[in-house]
Amino acid sequence: MGLEQVSGTTAAATPVDYERFRLRAFVQALDGSELERRGACKLSEVARVLDANPKAVLLDTPGGPLVGNALGSRSRFAAAFGVPPQKLLPEILRRLRGKPEFIEVSREEAPVQEVVTIGGDVDLTKLPVHLQHGKDGGLYISAGMDFARDPSSGLTNVGLRRFMVRGRATTGIDLVAPSDLRNIYLASLMRRERLP
């Protein structure tokens, strides 16, 4: 996961405590028993450094700071939920049973809008993208979010997947495993329609 540089100016404009949810804040709160800090690391070496490492690892890569294995242990996963490890399962179940609270944030206040690149300026090769596994067929963006509008229902599907970088503005997604996106895509193929 890439660590973003943020100004912190948007947090004061809304009732949402964005800092609480920032990856950077989570990583900075990890102690030496949970986090290994590495110096400079080539992107081609990231997979080797992370493989079978029980700790979260903070690396200095050509694309900027990069953290891996952030949620690779029960204790770090529990820390992300704000509970001790023995209370992780009850906390997850509690949250699944509860009704989520939605807070509308204007486009101007949304942290995700702090850096926007569109059109010909898009260049995925500037991201700290690396081989994640020794036998991967290419470089992957880890935990990317995809959005697809289902033409038959009008609903938007959101997924969390790995994206293989194929060019400056092109990625590929593995749709072999069962998923809602796979079903929507196959139905679009049957209708000979492009999937937005």
Order of alpha helices (4+ residues) and beta strands (2+ residues): alpha-beta-alpha-beta-beta-alpha-alpha-beta-beta-beta-alpha
